[in-house]
Amino acid sequence: MSGTRRENIKIGQKVQVVRKQDQRTGKLTEGVVARLLTNSATHPHGIKVKLEDGTVGRVKEIADE
């Protein structure tokens, strides 16, 4: 599932994000959502979230439960 729609992302969900410094390479970081940082309903590059380990990035993939 794509991470461009805020309604698809819930706190406690496992996701793959791309951090700001990894945008050129597209390297993904996996983690669990602690906070949603994007307020708008959608974002073309992915909803920005903060993971439980403190990593901030834009959601590229949502792990299937």
N, C-alpha and C positions, 0 to 999 in steps of 0.2 A: 504494500500500500504506500502511496506517495505521502510525503510529509509537507505538502503545500497547503493543506486545509487544517485550520486550528481545531475544528470539531473532531478530527480523527485522532488527535493526540491527547492522552490522558496522563496525569501524574502517576508515577509508579510503573509506567509502561517501558518495555525495553525497545530502544531505537538505535539507529545508526546515524551519526551526525558527521558533518564536515566542519572542522574548526577553521577559523579565519586564516591561520597560517598554512592550512592544508588545501585551500581552495584551488591553487594552481595544479596540484597533483591529484586532487580528488580523493585523497586518503580518508577512509571512514574510521570513526571511533565509535565503539559500542558502549552503551551505558543505559542507566535507568533515569527517566525524567524526574527531576525534583521541582522545577518551575518552568512555566511558559513565559517567555520574555516578549514575544510578539503579541500585540494587542489586536491587530486586524484579523479578520476572518480567514484571509488567504495571503500568501506571499509567494511570488514566482520562484524564489530560490530556496524555499523551505521555511518553516516556522522556527524561529530562534528559541532554543531551550537551554536551561542549565541542568546538567546531569548531577547525580548524587555525589560524584567525586569532584565537582566544581568546574568541570569542563563546560564551556559555552560553545554552541555551534548550531548550525541549521540542519533540521531533520531531512535526511535523504530517503531513509527507509524506516518503516515501522515493522518490527518483528511480529510475525503472526503468532497469536496466542494459541 
